[in-house]
Amino acid sequence: MKNKLIILLLSIFPVLLFSQNNGVEITGWTNVSTFKCTNDNFKNSGSIYSFSGNQLPNVQLQVNDFDCRNKMMTSDFRKTLNSEKYPVLTIKFLNFRKTTANRFSATVEVKMMTVTKKYAIEFSEYNNSLLGNKRLKFSDFNIIPPKKMGGIVYVKDEIDLFFSLAIKD
């Protein structure tokens, strides 16, 4: 029961954090703690996205704009994603459809480094924003999660990608 409550709170927090804004947050786990990396430049971009017509969003995020609120963790995150060689992480919408009054379904293409993966994602509309999340794995993108102190501290393979896109009324 306690674990279910924690999972519920972790899934609601990004919704409250990102409502009415653009936002991207990557949450991950080590064997000793949790980390969250956000892209503040995207959050402050002021972009508004449209999901009508043939032109669906293609969001390009600069890896060096992610901040994990810990200098060493931010450096490790950028190094893990090889930001010098692959500076952009891309989220491209391939299709998008309404399923109920304020619920949507989409297929998105996520590109990290040289690997592109397609995912089905459910979205909710809240305060003129579309909110979605998806659990990914570093290994989906041929990335080996980092280890520290000879492997005593290690990052787990799974990460959660939360995002919010400001939309037109």
N, C-alpha and C positions, 0 to 999 in steps of 0.2 A: 504494500500500500504506500509506504513511504517513497519507494522508488518511482511509482506511478505519479505521485504528487510532484516530485522533483522534475520528472520528464515533462509534465504538464506546465510547470512554471517556466522551464527552459524554452518551451515552444511558444508560450504567450509573451515572454519578455521581448523578443525581437519584434513582435507585432506592435507592442506599445511603443517601443523605441523608434521604429521606422514609420509609423503611421503619418500620413500627410507629407512624406518626404521620399526622396530616393535613398536607398541604403543597401549596402552589402556587408554582411558579416559572415566570417568563416569561423566556426567554433570547432575546436578539436580537444583531444584529451591526451595527457601523458599518463604514465602509471602513478604519478603523484599529484597531478592537478589538471585544471581545465585552462584553455587559452581561447581568447577571442581576438580576432583581427578584423578591423573595420577599414573601409576605404572612405576617408573623410572628404576627399576631393569630389568623389561621386555624390556623396550625401549633399554637398554644398553646390552641386553643379547647376541646380535650377532647371534641369531638363524635364520636359513633360512628354510622355509617350502616348502614342495613338495605336490602338489595336484594331482599327477599322480599315477596310480596303486591303490591298495586296502588299503594302509595305509594313512589315512587322519589325519591331525593334531589334537592333544588333548592338548590344551594349559592350563597349570595350573599356576595360579597367586596367589602369597602370598598376602593375604588381608593386612598384616602389611607393605607391600611395597607400598601401595597407599598413596599418599601425596596430600593433598588438599590445600597446600600453606598457611595454617592457622592452627596453632597448635590445637586450640580448635575444629575446623571443622574436622581436621584429626582424632582427638581422638573420636569425636562423630561418624564419619563414621565407624571407626574400631569397636567401641562399638555396633553400630547398626547392623553390620554384624557379631557380636559376634566372633571376630577374635581369641580370646583365645581358644574357643571350636571348631570353624570351620575356621582354618587358610587358607584354599585354596578355591579359586573361580575357577571353571573349565569351559572352552569353548571347546566343543568337536564337531568336524565336523562329521556328520552322512552321508551326501552325498554332492556332489559338481559337478556342470555341467556348461559348457560354454553355454551362450545364444546368444551372438554376439561376435564380434571381441575382445573386451576387457571388456565384461560384463559377470558376472557369477551369478549363483543362488545356494544357499546351504541351507541345513537344519542343524542347530546347536543345540546342547543341552547345556544349561547354567545351572550350578549347583551352588547355593548359599545356604550355610548352609545345611539343609537336603532336600531341594526341588530342583527338576530338571524339567526344562521346555524346550520344543522344540520350535524353531522359524525358520521361513523362512526368509532368509536375502539375499539381493542383494549386489553384490560386483562389484567394478570397479578395473581394473588394471591400475596403474600409477607408473612410474619409478621403476619397479621391486618390487612393493608392491601391495598387495590386500587390498583395503579399503572398509570397511563396517560399517554400523551403524544400530542400532535398538532401538526403544523406548520400554522400559520395565516399569514395575511397581513394587515398593517394595511389594505391596500386592500379586503379582504373586508368591512371595517366602515366603508368610506368615510373612512379616516383617512390623511392624508398624513404619511409618516414625516418627523420633524424633520430640519432641516439647521442647521449652525452655520458660522460664519466665512464667510458668503457662499456656502455650498454646498461648501466645501472638505472639511468633515467632514459625512457624512450617514449616517442610519440606513437600513439595507436594509429592504425591504418584508416579508421573512419573519421570523416569530417562532416559537419553540417553546413550547408550553404543556405543562408537566409537572405532574401532580398525583397525590396520594396521598390516599386516604380510609380512615380507620380503620373497620374493619367488625366486626360481631358474629361470634363463632365459629359 
